[in-house]
Amino acid sequence: MRERTRANLSVKGADNLRQILLIVLFGALSCYLTIRAVSAIGQSERARAAPQTQRPGETQTKPAPTPSAPQPPKKAEPTPAQEQEVSFKINSNLVAVPVSVTDASGEPVRNLAADDFQVEEEGKEQQVVALGEPGKTPVELTLLFDVSGSVYERFKFQQQAASRFLQEVLRPNDAASIFTIGLRPKLVHPRVTGVDKAVAAALAVNPTKEATAFFDTVVEAAQYLGKTAEAGSRRVIVVISDGEDTVSDNYKLGDALKEVQRADCLFYSINPSGPSIRLNKISLKGHDGMISLASTTGGAAFLPDGDAALDKVFRQIAAELQAQYLLGYYAPDERADGAFRRITVRVPKRPDLRVRARQGYYAPKA
């Protein structure tokens, strides 16, 4: 009896042990399957989120587009380059005309309005506006010193007078550059803003006894102003020379006339030789060339009677620049043919006034 009881207990223990083992095995298998399922779901989600890469040689099948209602075409926004091009086309059509007006005694007249002027291009009247108050638009000035042998003896006095002129005419935001006229054109001081710097540069120029490349220097100065001057400024060339060209290799008077007009420059000349030039044909020819340059640009050519009158001439130029009108209009002829367009400026209601302005301009060339 005891043996049977012991056997039954042994069988029941074994059964219990098997049940425990099965429970443990099923529990472990359940955990394993759960972990695998979670891992598979995560990989599937990542695969959908990541962009598909195309292997070499395979063709990628694109999903068919979903039909949608047609949309109206969007207007393309202009790029910065296109905006700059449009702005350039608009601004390049504006013609600026510096105008000097004096009364019978030579004093500047400052109280005129834009509608007092009549501006014609090729005989057709234009609608003009004033580009700033008289004498207030910035000045980009290039001073040309003749350092050749013909003016050597008087150079120091001319240099001092020119320095006083710069002090009088330049304002803090105006700019100046300095060329010397000698055997070759020479930019002795590039564009600088500020009165003190300009005066110091002028006083640093030294005379020589070289020959005179007058027209070469005028052309280089005009081209330099055309490249460096700020937009909307008045470009002014002031020359202290007798105008007698002896060694220019590249340019003559006709070339200089075209270049100063292309660069929209006002040309002023001061001939220190005085009235004695009338005794010499070469001297007269040099001075006549400077008169042509001045009259075509709206400037002036001066022949002071000796060094004592030099300061007076400089003061006259300064007063004129400080009272100068800057008129503007849009060119009616937009052809980029490089042709010369003639301009005339009048004050119809004041025939007693003397008006000086550029005689025309060269259209841009495509």
MONOR-V177166 format. One record per residue. N is the residue number from 1. SS is DSSP state (@ for helix, = for strand, . for the rest). Layout:
n: (N	N)
ss: (SS	SS)
//
This chain:
n: (1	2	3	4	5	6	7	8	9	10	11	12	13	14	15	16	17	18	19	20	21	22	23	24	25	26	27	28	29	30	31	32	33	34	35	36	37	38	39	40	41	42	43	44	45	46	47	48	49	50	51	52	53	54	55	56	57	58	59	60	61	62	63	64	65	66	67	68	69	70	71	72	73	74	75	76	77	78	79	80	81	82	83	84	85	86	87	88	89	90	91	92	93	94	95	96	97	98	99	100	101	102	103	104	105	106	107	108	109	110	111	112	113	114	115	116	117	118	119	120	121	122	123	124	125	126	127	128	129	130	131	132	133	134	135	136	137	138	139	140	141	142	143	144	145	146	147	148	149	150	151	152	153	154	155	156	157	158	159	160	161	162	163	164	165	166	167	168	169	170	171	172	173	174	175	176	177	178	179	180	181	182	183	184	185	186	187	188	189	190	191	192	193	194	195	196	197	198	199	200	201	202	203	204	205	206	207	208	209	210	211	212	213	214	215	216	217	218	219	220	221	222	223	224	225	226	227	228	229	230	231	232	233	234	235	236	237	238	239	240	241	242	243	244	245	246	247	248	249	250	251	252	253	254	255	256	257	258	259	260	261	262	263	264	265	266	267	268	269	270	271	272	273	274	275	276	277	278	279	280	281	282	283	284	285	286	287	288	289	290	291	292	293	294	295	296	297	298	299	300	301	302	303	304	305	306	307	308	309	310	311	312	313	314	315	316	317	318	319	320	321	322	323	324	325	326	327	328	329	330	331	332	333	334	335	336	337	338	339	340	341	342	343	344	345	346	347	348	349	350	351	352	353	354	355	356	357	358	359	360	361	362	363	364	365	366)
ss: (.	@	@	@	@	@	@	@	@	@	@	@	@	@	@	@	@	@	@	@	@	@	@	@	@	@	@	@	@	@	@	@	@	@	@	@	@	@	@	@	@	@	@	@	@	@	@	@	@	.	.	.	.	.	.	.	.	.	.	.	.	.	.	.	.	.	.	.	.	.	.	.	.	.	.	.	.	.	.	@	@	@	@	@	@	@	@	@	@	@	@	@	.	=	=	=	=	=	=	=	=	=	.	.	.	.	.	=	.	.	.	.	.	@	@	@	.	=	=	=	=	.	.	=	=	=	.	.	=	=	.	.	.	.	.	.	.	.	=	=	=	=	=	=	=	=	.	=	@	@	@	@	@	@	@	@	@	@	@	@	@	@	@	@	@	@	@	@	@	.	.	.	.	.	=	=	=	=	=	=	=	.	.	.	=	=	=	=	=	=	=	=	=	.	@	@	@	@	@	@	@	@	@	.	.	.	.	.	.	=	.	.	.	@	@	@	@	@	@	@	@	@	@	@	@	@	@	@	.	.	.	.	.	=	=	=	=	=	=	=	.	.	.	.	.	.	.	.	.	.	.	.	@	@	@	@	@	@	@	@	@	@	.	.	=	=	=	=	=	=	.	.	.	@	@	@	@	@	@	.	@	@	@	@	@	@	@	@	@	@	@	@	@	@	@	@	@	.	.	=	=	=	.	.	.	.	@	@	@	@	@	@	@	@	@	@	@	@	@	@	@	@	.	.	=	=	=	=	=	=	.	.	.	.	.	.	=	.	.	=	=	=	=	=	=	=	.	.	.	.	.	.	.	=	=	=	=	.	.	=	=	=	.	.	=	.)
//
